[in-house]
Amino acid sequence: MSQQPEIIRGMQGVVFTISNVSAINGQEGKLVYRGIPIEELAEHSTFEEVSFLLMEGRLPRKEELEAFNRMLKAHRALPGEVVDVLKKLPSNTHPMDALRTGVSALAGFDPDLGDPIEGMALMGKDEEARKAYWEKGKRMGIRMIAAFPTLVGAWEQIRNGKQPVEPRDDLSHAGHFLHSMLGTVPSDTATRVMDVALILHAAHGMNASTFTGIVIASTASDMYSAITGAIGALKGPLHGGANQQVLRQLREIQEMGGVSKIQEWLDNLLSQKGRVMGFGHRVYKAYDPRARILKRWAGELAKEQEKELYEIAVKLEEINIQKLGQKGIFPNVDFYSGLVYGALGIPVDQFTPIFAVARVSGWVADILEYWKDNRLIRPRAYYGDQVWDRPYTPVEERG
Ligand SMILES: CC(C)(COP(=O)(O)OP(=O)(O)OC[C@H]1O[C@@H](n2cnc3c(N)ncnc32)[C@H](O)[C@@H]1OP(=O)(O)O)[C@@H](O)C(=O)NCCC(=O)NCCS
């Protein structure tokens, strides 16, 4: 009987690769993309520039950024056949499922998607062939970054019985996303808020969806397969979906009577071992820097729109930190993002697709980084009872 090895459930804390794409310091509440603090990027950058930064490892020069923007705009439109695929889906299809299907359907229209055997170039000694495959992966990745907002927006229109909105190339990536989703040209404020939200969600160290993408890519498969898998991982409520639940809890408090009822609501929840959604994080044991930035924007939007939910959120945060702060439980990115998206008029089940529109840049960047020194990811499981000679029983003899 072999001895059971140490099993690290959920692979928590397991380090399997080196990545300089993004990093989190959970104790100090820091997040950097390629070494640049997220606060700097949220203040000064754009999602397009951040996508370049994540992939290339440095900020673009002016002409490089212009060329990158042109490339993204050139790949916004969807092939008519992909729109037809979306139109064939039942209208109650979840937006994440529609996105996953749309991305998978896009693969066949990409001129760089060749025979799967081409992926073996990643493993060979021919440096030029390896680089060529890597460059193909990058081009496919950029095409997907460009098409994600159009796909998500197209599904929103189609499920409401409308035609997808024709992409305009005078809009930024964030503006194009809101235009595709809502069918109207967004205000400058709405565009900037969405841009910031996309920047904040673009990468986040190693996480379940990034890892999923890397696992698929490590088999020398193609970028579309890897990203399609990553979307599947992001869909899970343990990863991409808590912001919807935050909004549900805030509305619950609102219905009970608002700010004056928070303490009662919280005592009730905690006495039943319930959880305040949008609070706590596996890595952050301090205030999530993304939550701080989104809180400010939620406050800005609340000045123009419904104030009450925001006021409830701020008070709930204060009371909750008094109660749970010493355990290292603070607001995470989801606490304020739901309020922001709700204020922009985006339907609740589209919140996770927004995450995907942003995170695809990080997925592509991390896969490209992994492909620089690709190794098949192939872990092991411990075979519990160690039986190797169990007899086969014919079906007639099974009790
Ligand atoms: C994200 C999360 C799973 C991380 O959890 P974790 O680091 O593994 O911490 P644990 O689940 O082990 O919880 C540790 C303690 O904090 C408490 N806790 C953690 N998050 C809490 C929350 N949001 N509300 C109330 N209590 C919370 C737990 O009840 C536990 O208390 P105990 O030690 O008295 O039993 C957890 O904080 C959570 O469920 N948050 C709510 C969902 C959410 O916002 N998810 C989005 C993450 S970006």
The ligand as a MOL file (V3000), in Angstrom:
LIG
                    3D

  0  0  0     0  0            999 V3000
M  V30 BEGIN CTAB
M  V30 COUNTS 48 50 0 0 0
M  V30 BEGIN ATOM
M  V30 1 C -14.4560 34.8580 -1.1490 0
M  V30 2 C -14.4960 33.8660 0.0200 0
M  V30 3 C -14.9880 32.5130 -0.4710 0
M  V30 4 C -13.0780 33.7460 0.5680 0
M  V30 5 O -13.1440 32.9620 1.6690 0
M  V30 6 P -11.8790 32.3520 2.4520 0
M  V30 7 O -10.7400 33.2490 2.4010 0
M  V30 8 O -11.6990 30.9680 2.0170 0
M  V30 9 O -12.4180 32.4190 3.9190 0
M  V30 10 P -13.3430 31.3700 4.6360 0
M  V30 11 O -14.4820 30.9810 3.7470 0
M  V30 12 O -12.4870 30.2750 5.1690 0
M  V30 13 O -13.8970 32.2750 5.8330 0
M  V30 14 C -13.0950 32.6830 6.9570 0
M  V30 15 C -14.0080 33.2700 8.0280 0
M  V30 16 O -14.5200 34.5240 7.5640 0
M  V30 17 C -15.9370 34.4840 7.4530 0
M  V30 18 N -16.3080 35.1510 6.1960 0
M  V30 19 C -15.6260 35.1260 5.0360 0
M  V30 20 N -16.2630 35.8630 4.1220 0
M  V30 21 C -17.3570 36.3620 4.7170 0
M  V30 22 C -18.4070 37.1880 4.2720 0
M  V30 23 N -18.4440 37.6270 3.0000 0
M  V30 24 N -19.3840 37.5050 5.1210 0
M  V30 25 C -19.3560 37.0590 6.3980 0
M  V30 26 N -18.3830 36.2540 6.8800 0
M  V30 27 C -17.3930 35.9280 6.0410 0
M  V30 28 C -16.2950 33.0160 7.4110 0
M  V30 29 O -17.6140 32.7910 7.8710 0
M  V30 30 C -15.2430 32.4280 8.3180 0
M  V30 31 O -15.6340 32.6890 9.6470 0
M  V30 32 P -15.2370 31.6480 10.8350 0
M  V30 33 O -13.7400 31.6220 10.8490 0
M  V30 34 O -15.8620 32.2740 12.0400 0
M  V30 35 O -15.8520 30.3390 10.4260 0
M  V30 36 C -15.4410 34.3910 1.1270 0
M  V30 37 O -14.9350 35.5790 1.6790 0
M  V30 38 C -16.8710 34.5870 0.6380 0
M  V30 39 O -17.6440 33.6310 0.6060 0
M  V30 40 N -17.2490 35.8620 0.2720 0
M  V30 41 C -18.5660 36.1470 -0.2320 0
M  V30 42 C -18.6660 35.8480 -1.7310 0
M  V30 43 C -17.9080 36.8110 -2.5910 0
M  V30 44 O -17.9910 38.0210 -2.4310 0
M  V30 45 N -17.1640 36.2750 -3.5490 0
M  V30 46 C -16.4200 37.0510 -4.5210 0
M  V30 47 C -14.9650 36.9270 -4.3200 0
M  V30 48 S -14.1100 38.0100 -5.4190 0
M  V30 END ATOM
M  V30 BEGIN BOND
M  V30 1 1 1 2
M  V30 2 1 2 3
M  V30 3 1 2 4
M  V30 4 1 2 36
M  V30 5 1 4 5
M  V30 6 1 5 6
M  V30 7 2 6 7
M  V30 8 1 6 8
M  V30 9 1 6 9
M  V30 10 1 9 10
M  V30 11 2 10 11
M  V30 12 1 10 12
M  V30 13 1 10 13
M  V30 14 1 13 14
M  V30 15 1 14 15
M  V30 16 1 15 16
M  V30 17 1 15 30
M  V30 18 1 16 17
M  V30 19 1 17 18
M  V30 20 1 17 28
M  V30 21 1 18 19
M  V30 22 1 18 27
M  V30 23 2 19 20
M  V30 24 1 20 21
M  V30 25 1 21 22
M  V30 26 2 21 27
M  V30 27 1 22 23
M  V30 28 2 22 24
M  V30 29 1 24 25
M  V30 30 2 25 26
M  V30 31 1 26 27
M  V30 32 1 28 29
M  V30 33 1 28 30
M  V30 34 1 30 31
M  V30 35 1 31 32
M  V30 36 2 32 33
M  V30 37 1 32 34
M  V30 38 1 32 35
M  V30 39 1 36 37
M  V30 40 1 36 38
M  V30 41 2 38 39
M  V30 42 1 38 40
M  V30 43 1 40 41
M  V30 44 1 41 42
M  V30 45 1 42 43
M  V30 46 2 43 44
M  V30 47 1 43 45
M  V30 48 1 45 46
M  V30 49 1 46 47
M  V30 50 1 47 48
M  V30 END BOND
M  V30 END CTAB
M  END
